[in-house]
């Protein structure tokens, strides 16, 4: 249910109202030589990718829908020409008391 999850949307457009959330990503080569994220660093947290659910291409970007070791779901965007990574969406279960 939605009340058991916390959602964060990170807008990656160039709108002055929106802030990009850059991240540092460690990758390994996929079976076709493409970069596959295995760890990313978001602010002061290191998040290990435990599963890549999906990946897709856009014009100059590649997207990855991944599950982190923290139980969170993340969509990572890789700007291939610029070699920059961003988080575009995240969702994770709320901590229980």
C-alpha distances in whole Angstrom, upper triangle without the diagonal:
4,5,6,7,10,12,16,18,21,24,27,29,32,31,33,30,28,28,28,27,29,29,31,30,32,32,34,36,34,36,37,38,35,33,30,28,28,28,27,28,26,27,28,26,27,24,25,24,23,22,23,20,22,25,27,30,31,34,35,31,29,26,24,20,20,18,20,21,18,15,15,15,18,20,24,26,30,33,35,39,38,36,33,30,27,23,22,18,16,12,12,10,11,14,14,17
4,5,5,8,9,12,15,18,20,24,26,29,28,29,26,24,25,25,24,27,26,29,29,31,31,33,35,34,36,37,37,34,32,29,27,27,27,26,26,23,25,26,24,25,23,24,23,23,22,22,20,22,24,26,29,29,32,33,29,28,24,23,19,19,18,19,20,18,15,14,14,16,18,22,24,28,31,33,36,36,34,31,28,24,21,19,15,14,10,10,9,10,14,14,17
4,6,8,10,14,16,20,22,26,28,31,29,30,27,25,26,26,25,28,28,30,30,32,33,35,37,36,39,40,40,37,35,32,29,29,28,27,27,24,25,26,24,26,24,25,25,24,24,25,23,25,27,29,32,32,35,35,32,31,27,25,22,22,20,20,21,18,16,15,16,18,21,24,27,30,33,36,39,38,36,33,29,26,22,21,18,15,12,11,9,9,12,12,15
4,7,10,14,17,20,23,26,28,31,31,32,28,26,26,26,24,27,26,29,28,30,31,33,35,34,36,38,38,35,33,30,27,26,25,24,25,22,24,24,22,23,21,22,22,21,21,23,21,24,26,28,31,32,35,35,31,30,26,24,20,19,17,17,18,15,13,12,14,17,20,23,26,29,32,35,38,37,35,32,28,25,21,21,17,14,10,9,6,6,9,9,12
4,6,10,13,16,19,22,25,28,27,28,25,23,23,23,21,23,23,25,25,27,28,30,32,31,34,35,35,32,29,26,24,24,22,21,21,19,21,21,19,20,18,20,19,19,19,20,19,21,23,25,28,28,31,31,28,26,22,20,17,16,14,15,16,13,11,10,11,13,16,19,22,26,28,31,34,33,31,28,25,21,18,17,13,10,7,6,4,5,9,11,14
4,7,10,13,16,19,22,25,24,25,22,19,19,19,18,20,20,23,23,25,27,29,32,31,34,35,34,31,29,26,23,23,21,20,19,17,18,19,17,19,17,19,19,20,20,20,19,21,23,25,27,27,30,30,26,25,21,20,17,16,15,15,16,13,12,9,10,12,15,17,20,24,26,29,32,31,29,26,22,19,15,15,11,8,6,6,6,6,10,12,15
4,7,10,13,16,19,21,21,22,19,16,16,16,15,18,18,21,21,24,25,28,30,29,32,33,32,29,26,24,21,22,21,19,19,16,17,19,17,19,17,19,18,19,19,19,18,19,20,22,24,24,27,26,23,22,18,17,15,15,14,14,17,14,13,10,9,10,12,15,17,21,23,26,29,28,27,23,20,16,13,11,8,6,4,7,9,10,13,16,19
4,6,10,13,15,18,18,18,16,13,13,13,11,15,15,19,19,22,24,27,29,28,31,32,31,27,25,23,20,21,19,17,16,13,14,17,16,17,16,19,18,20,20,19,19,19,20,21,22,22,25,24,21,20,17,16,14,15,15,15,17,15,14,11,10,10,11,13,15,19,21,24,26,25,24,20,17,13,10,9,6,5,6,9,12,12,15,18,21
4,6,9,12,15,14,16,13,10,11,11,10,13,15,18,19,22,23,26,28,27,30,30,30,26,24,22,20,21,20,17,17,14,15,18,18,19,17,20,19,21,20,19,18,18,18,19,20,19,21,21,18,18,15,15,14,15,16,16,19,17,17,13,12,10,10,12,13,16,18,22,24,22,22,18,15,12,9,6,5,6,8,12,15,16,19,22,25
4,6,9,12,12,13,12,8,7,7,7,10,12,15,17,20,21,25,26,26,29,29,28,24,22,21,18,20,19,15,15,12,13,17,16,18,17,19,19,21,21,19,19,19,18,18,19,18,20,19,16,16,14,14,14,15,17,17,20,18,18,14,13,10,10,10,11,14,15,19,21,19,19,15,12,9,6,5,5,8,11,14,17,18,21,24,27
4,6,9,9,11,9,6,7,6,8,11,14,17,19,22,23,26,28,27,30,30,29,25,23,22,20,23,21,18,18,15,16,20,20,21,20,22,21,24,23,21,21,20,19,18,18,16,18,17,15,16,14,16,16,18,19,20,23,22,22,18,16,13,11,12,11,14,15,18,20,18,18,15,13,10,9,6,8,11,14,18,21,22,25,28,30
4,7,8,11,11,7,7,5,8,9,12,16,17,20,21,24,25,25,28,27,26,22,21,20,19,22,20,17,17,15,16,20,20,21,20,22,21,24,23,21,21,19,18,17,16,14,15,14,12,13,12,15,16,18,20,20,24,23,23,19,17,14,12,11,9,11,11,15,16,14,15,12,11,8,8,6,10,13,16,20,23,24,27,30,33
4,5,9,9,7,8,8,11,12,16,19,20,24,24,27,28,28,31,29,28,25,23,23,22,25,24,21,21,19,20,23,24,25,24,26,25,28,27,24,24,22,20,18,17,14,14,14,13,15,15,17,19,21,23,24,28,27,27,23,21,17,15,14,12,14,13,16,17,15,17,14,13,11,12,10,13,16,20,23,26,27,30,34,36
4,6,8,7,8,8,12,13,17,20,22,25,26,29,30,30,33,31,30,27,25,26,24,27,26,23,22,20,20,24,25,26,26,28,27,31,30,27,27,25,23,21,20,17,16,15,15,18,18,21,22,24,27,27,30,29,29,26,24,20,18,17,14,16,14,17,17,15,17,15,15,13,14,13,16,19,23,26,29,30,33,36,38
4,5,5,8,10,13,15,19,22,24,28,29,32,33,33,36,35,33,30,28,28,27,30,28,25,24,21,22,25,26,28,28,30,29,32,31,29,29,27,25,24,22,19,19,19,18,21,20,23,24,26,28,28,31,30,30,26,25,22,20,19,17,19,17,21,21,19,21,18,18,15,16,14,17,20,23,26,29,30,32,36,38
4,6,8,10,14,16,20,23,25,29,30,34,35,35,39,37,36,32,30,30,29,31,29,26,24,22,21,25,26,28,28,31,31,34,33,31,31,30,28,27,26,23,22,21,21,23,23,25,26,28,30,29,32,31,31,28,26,23,22,21,19,21,20,23,23,21,22,19,19,17,18,16,19,21,24,27,30,30,33,36,38
4,7,10,13,16,20,23,25,29,31,34,36,36,39,38,37,33,31,31,28,31,29,25,24,21,20,24,25,27,27,30,30,33,32,30,30,29,28,27,26,24,24,23,22,24,23,25,25,27,28,28,31,29,29,26,24,22,21,21,19,22,21,25,25,23,24,21,20,17,17,15,17,19,22,25,27,27,30,33,35
4,7,10,13,16,20,22,26,27,30,32,32,35,34,33,29,27,27,25,27,25,22,20,17,17,21,22,24,24,26,26,29,28,27,27,26,24,24,23,21,21,20,19,21,19,21,21,23,24,24,27,26,26,22,21,18,17,17,16,18,18,21,22,20,21,17,16,13,13,11,13,16,19,22,25,25,27,30,33
4,6,9,13,16,19,23,24,28,30,30,34,33,31,28,25,25,22,24,22,19,17,14,14,17,19,21,21,24,24,27,27,25,26,25,23,23,23,21,21,20,18,20,18,20,20,21,23,22,25,24,24,21,20,17,16,15,14,16,16,20,21,18,18,15,14,11,11,11,13,15,18,20,24,24,26,29,31
4,6,10,13,15,19,21,24,26,27,30,29,27,24,21,21,19,21,19,16,15,12,12,16,17,18,18,21,21,24,24,22,23,22,20,20,20,18,19,17,15,16,15,17,18,19,21,20,23,22,23,19,18,15,13,12,11,13,13,16,17,15,15,11,10,7,8,8,11,13,17,20,23,24,26,30,32
4,7,10,13,16,18,22,24,25,28,28,26,23,20,19,16,18,16,12,11,8,9,13,13,15,15,18,18,21,21,20,21,21,19,20,20,19,20,18,15,16,15,15,16,17,18,17,20,19,20,16,16,12,12,10,10,12,13,16,18,15,14,11,9,6,6,8,10,11,15,17,21,21,23,27,29
4,7,10,13,16,19,21,22,26,26,23,20,17,17,14,16,14,10,9,8,9,12,13,14,14,17,17,20,21,19,21,20,19,19,19,18,19,16,14,15,14,15,16,16,18,17,20,19,21,17,17,13,13,10,10,10,11,14,15,12,11,7,6,4,7,10,12,13,17,19,23,24,25,29,31
4,6,10,12,16,19,20,24,24,21,18,15,14,11,13,10,7,6,5,8,10,10,10,11,13,14,17,18,17,19,19,18,19,19,19,20,18,15,15,14,13,15,14,16,14,16,17,18,16,15,12,12,9,10,10,12,14,16,13,11,8,6,5,7,11,13,13,16,18,21,22,24,27,30
4,7,10,14,16,18,22,22,19,17,13,13,10,11,9,6,5,7,9,11,11,9,11,12,13,17,18,17,20,20,18,20,20,20,21,18,16,15,15,14,16,15,16,15,16,17,19,17,17,14,14,11,11,11,12,14,16,13,10,8,7,8,10,14,16,16,19,20,23,25,25,29,31
4,6,10,13,15,18,19,16,14,10,9,6,8,6,4,6,9,12,13,12,10,10,10,10,14,15,14,17,17,15,17,18,19,21,18,15,13,13,12,14,13,14,13,15,16,18,16,16,13,13,9,11,9,12,13,15,14,10,9,7,9,10,14,15,16,18,19,23,25,25,29,32
4,7,10,13,16,17,15,13,9,8,6,6,5,6,9,12,15,15,13,10,10,9,10,13,14,14,17,18,16,19,19,21,22,20,17,15,15,13,15,14,15,13,15,17,19,18,17,15,15,12,13,12,14,14,17,16,12,12,10,13,14,17,19,18,21,21,24,26,27,30,33
4,7,9,13,14,11,9,6,5,4,5,7,9,12,15,18,19,17,13,13,11,10,13,13,12,16,16,14,16,17,19,21,18,16,13,13,12,14,13,15,14,16,18,20,19,18,15,15,12,13,11,14,13,16,16,12,13,11,14,15,18,19,19,22,22,25,28,29,32,35
4,6,10,11,9,8,6,5,7,7,10,12,15,18,21,22,20,16,15,13,11,13,13,12,16,16,15,17,18,21,22,20,17,15,15,13,16,14,16,16,17,20,21,21,20,18,17,15,16,14,16,15,18,18,14,16,15,17,18,21,22,22,24,25,27,30,31,34,37
4,7,8,5,5,5,6,9,10,13,15,19,21,25,25,23,20,18,16,14,16,15,13,16,16,14,16,16,19,21,19,17,14,15,14,17,16,18,19,20,23,24,23,22,20,19,16,17,14,17,14,17,18,15,17,16,19,20,22,24,24,26,27,30,33,34,37,40
4,5,5,5,6,6,9,11,14,17,20,23,26,27,25,21,19,17,14,15,13,11,14,13,12,14,15,18,20,19,16,13,14,13,15,15,17,18,20,23,23,22,20,19,18,16,16,15,17,15,18,20,17,18,17,20,20,22,23,23,25,26,29,32,33,36,39
4,6,7,9,10,13,14,18,20,24,26,30,31,28,25,23,20,17,17,16,14,16,15,13,15,16,20,21,20,19,16,17,15,18,17,20,21,23,26,26,25,23,22,21,19,19,18,20,18,21,23,20,22,21,23,24,25,26,26,28,29,32,35,36,39,42
4,6,9,10,14,16,19,21,25,27,30,32,29,26,24,22,19,20,18,15,17,15,13,14,14,17,19,18,17,14,16,15,18,19,22,23,25,28,28,27,24,23,21,19,19,16,18,15,18,20,18,20,20,22,24,25,26,27,29,30,33,37,38,41,44
4,7,9,12,14,17,19,22,25,28,29,27,24,23,20,18,20,18,16,18,17,14,15,15,18,19,17,16,14,16,15,18,19,21,22,24,27,27,26,24,22,21,18,18,15,16,13,16,18,15,18,18,21,22,24,25,26,29,30,33,36,37,41,44
4,6,10,13,15,16,20,22,25,27,25,22,20,18,16,18,16,14,16,14,11,12,12,15,16,14,12,10,12,12,15,16,19,20,22,25,25,24,21,19,17,15,14,11,13,10,13,15,13,15,14,17,19,20,22,23,26,27,30,33,35,38,41
4,7,9,12,13,16,18,22,23,21,18,17,15,13,15,14,12,15,14,11,12,12,15,17,14,12,10,11,10,14,14,17,17,19,22,22,21,19,17,15,12,12,9,12,10,13,14,11,12,12,14,16,18,20,20,23,24,28,31,32,35,38
4,6,9,11,15,17,20,22,19,16,14,12,10,12,11,8,12,11,9,12,13,16,18,16,13,10,10,8,11,10,13,14,16,19,19,18,16,14,13,11,11,10,13,12,16,16,13,14,12,14,15,17,18,18,20,21,24,27,29,32,35
4,6,7,11,13,17,18,15,12,10,9,7,10,10,8,12,12,11,13,15,17,19,17,14,11,10,8,10,9,11,11,13,15,16,15,14,11,11,9,10,10,13,13,17,16,13,12,10,12,12,15,15,15,18,19,22,24,25,29,32
4,7,11,13,17,17,14,11,9,6,5,7,9,9,13,14,13,17,18,21,23,21,18,15,14,11,12,9,10,9,11,13,15,14,14,12,13,11,14,13,17,17,20,20,16,15,13,14,14,17,17,16,18,18,21,23,24,27,30
4,7,10,13,13,10,7,6,4,5,9,11,11,15,16,16,19,20,22,24,22,19,16,15,12,13,10,11,8,10,12,14,13,13,12,13,11,14,14,17,17,21,19,16,15,12,13,13,16,16,15,17,17,20,22,22,25,28
4,6,10,11,8,6,5,7,8,11,13,13,16,17,16,18,19,21,23,20,17,15,14,12,13,11,11,9,11,12,14,12,13,10,12,9,12,12,15,16,19,17,14,12,9,10,10,13,14,13,15,16,19,21,21,25,27
4,6,7,6,5,6,9,11,14,16,16,19,20,19,21,22,23,25,22,19,18,17,15,16,14,14,11,12,13,15,14,14,12,14,11,14,14,16,18,20,18,15,13,10,10,10,14,15,14,16,16,19,20,21,24,26
4,6,5,6,7,11,12,16,17,17,19,20,20,22,22,23,25,22,19,18,16,15,15,14,14,11,13,12,15,12,13,11,13,11,13,14,17,19,21,19,16,13,11,9,8,12,12,11,14,14,17,18,19,22,25
4,6,8,10,14,16,19,21,21,23,24,23,25,26,26,27,25,22,21,20,19,19,18,17,15,16,15,17,15,16,14,16,14,16,17,19,21,23,20,18,15,13,12,11,14,15,14,16,16,19,19,19,23,25
4,7,10,13,16,19,21,22,24,26,25,27,28,29,31,28,25,24,22,21,21,19,18,15,15,14,17,16,18,16,18,17,19,20,22,24,26,23,21,18,16,15,14,17,17,16,17,17,19,19,19,22,23
4,6,10,13,15,18,19,21,23,23,25,27,28,30,27,24,23,21,19,18,16,15,11,11,10,14,12,15,14,16,15,18,19,22,23,26,23,21,18,15,14,13,16,16,14,15,14,17,17,16,20,22
4,7,10,13,15,17,19,21,21,24,25,26,29,26,23,21,19,17,17,14,13,10,9,10,13,12,14,13,16,14,17,18,20,22,25,22,19,17,15,14,13,17,17,14,16,15,18,18,18,22,23
4,6,9,12,13,16,18,18,21,23,24,27,25,21,19,17,14,14,11,9,6,6,7,10,9,11,10,13,12,15,16,20,21,24,22,19,17,14,14,12,15,14,12,13,12,15,17,17,20,23
4,6,9,11,14,16,17,20,22,24,27,25,22,19,17,14,13,10,8,6,5,8,10,10,12,11,14,13,16,17,20,21,24,23,20,18,15,15,14,17,16,14,15,14,16,19,19,22,24
4,6,7,10,12,13,17,19,22,25,23,19,16,14,11,10,6,6,5,6,9,10,10,10,9,11,11,14,15,19,20,23,22,19,18,15,15,13,16,15,13,14,14,16,19,20,23,26
4,7,10,13,14,18,21,24,27,26,22,19,16,13,11,8,6,6,6,9,9,10,10,11,13,14,17,18,22,23,26,26,22,21,18,18,16,18,17,15,15,14,16,19,19,22,25
4,6,9,11,15,18,21,24,24,20,17,14,10,9,6,5,7,9,12,10,11,10,11,12,13,16,17,21,21,25,25,22,21,18,18,16,17,16,14,15,14,17,20,21,23,27
4,6,8,11,15,17,21,20,17,13,11,7,6,4,6,9,12,14,13,12,10,10,10,10,13,14,18,18,22,22,20,19,16,16,14,15,15,14,15,15,18,22,23,26,29
4,7,11,14,17,21,21,17,14,11,8,5,6,7,11,14,15,13,12,9,10,10,12,14,16,19,20,24,24,22,21,18,17,15,15,14,14,14,15,17,21,23,26,29
4,7,11,13,17,17,14,11,8,6,5,7,10,14,17,18,16,15,11,11,9,11,12,14,17,17,21,22,20,19,16,16,15,14,14,14,16,17,20,24,26,28,32
4,7,10,14,14,11,7,5,4,6,9,12,15,18,20,19,17,13,12,9,9,10,11,14,14,17,19,17,16,14,14,14,13,14,15,17,19,22,26,28,31,34
4,7,10,11,9,6,5,7,9,12,16,18,22,23,22,19,16,14,11,11,10,11,12,13,16,18,16,16,15,15,15,14,15,17,19,22,25,28,31,34,37
4,7,8,6,5,6,9,12,15,19,21,24,26,25,22,19,16,13,12,10,10,10,10,13,15,15,15,14,15,15,14,16,19,22,24,28,31,33,36,40
4,6,5,6,8,11,14,17,21,23,27,28,26,24,20,17,14,13,10,10,10,10,12,14,15,15,14,14,15,14,16,19,22,25,29,31,34,37,41
4,6,8,11,15,17,20,24,26,30,31,30,27,24,20,17,15,12,11,10,10,11,13,14,15,15,16,17,16,19,22,25,29,32,35,37,41,44
4,7,10,14,17,20,23,25,28,29,29,26,23,20,16,14,10,8,6,6,7,9,10,11,12,13,16,15,18,22,25,28,32,34,36,40,43
4,7,10,13,16,20,21,24,25,25,22,19,16,12,10,6,5,5,6,8,10,10,10,9,10,12,12,15,18,21,24,28,30,33,36,39
4,7,10,13,17,18,22,23,22,20,17,14,10,8,6,5,7,7,11,12,11,11,10,11,12,12,14,17,20,22,26,29,31,34,37
4,7,10,13,15,19,20,19,16,13,10,7,6,5,6,9,10,14,14,13,12,10,10,10,9,11,13,16,19,22,25,27,31,34
4,6,10,12,15,17,16,13,10,8,6,5,7,8,12,13,16,17,15,14,11,11,10,10,11,12,14,16,20,23,25,28,31
4,7,10,14,15,13,11,7,6,4,7,9,12,15,16,20,20,18,17,13,12,10,10,9,10,11,13,16,20,22,25,28
4,6,10,11,10,8,6,5,6,8,11,13,17,18,22,21,19,17,14,13,11,12,10,10,11,12,15,18,20,23,26
4,7,8,6,6,5,6,9,11,14,16,20,21,25,25,22,20,16,15,13,14,12,10,10,9,12,15,17,19,23
4,5,5,5,6,7,10,11,15,17,21,22,25,24,21,19,16,15,12,14,13,10,10,9,12,14,15,18,21
4,5,7,10,11,14,15,19,20,24,25,28,27,24,22,19,18,16,18,16,13,13,11,12,14,14,17,20
4,5,9,11,14,15,19,21,25,26,30,28,25,23,20,18,15,17,15,11,11,8,9,11,11,14,16
4,7,10,13,15,19,22,25,27,30,29,27,24,20,19,16,17,14,11,9,6,7,10,11,13,17
4,6,10,12,16,19,22,24,28,26,24,21,18,16,12,13,10,7,5,4,7,10,11,15,18
4,7,10,13,16,20,22,25,25,22,20,16,14,11,11,8,5,5,6,9,12,15,18,21
4,6,10,13,16,18,22,21,19,16,12,10,7,8,6,4,7,9,12,15,17,20,24
4,7,10,13,15,19,18,16,14,11,9,6,6,5,6,9,12,16,18,21,24,27
4,7,10,12,16,15,13,10,7,6,5,6,7,9,12,15,18,21,23,26,29
4,6,9,12,12,10,8,6,5,6,7,9,12,15,18,22,24,26,30,33
4,6,9,9,7,6,5,7,9,10,13,15,19,21,25,27,29,33,36
4,6,6,6,5,6,8,11,12,16,18,22,24,28,30,32,36,39
4,6,5,7,9,11,14,15,19,21,24,27,31,33,35,38,41
4,6,8,11,14,17,18,21,24,28,30,34,36,38,41,44
4,5,9,12,15,17,20,23,26,29,33,34,36,40,42
4,7,10,14,16,19,21,25,27,30,32,34,37,40
4,7,11,13,16,18,22,24,28,29,31,34,37
4,7,10,13,14,18,20,24,26,27,31,34
4,6,9,11,15,17,21,23,25,28,31
4,6,7,11,14,17,19,21,25,28
4,7,11,14,18,19,22,25,28
4,7,10,14,16,19,22,25
4,7,11,12,15,18,22
4,7,9,12,15,19
4,6,9,12,15
4,6,9,12
4,6,9
4,7
4
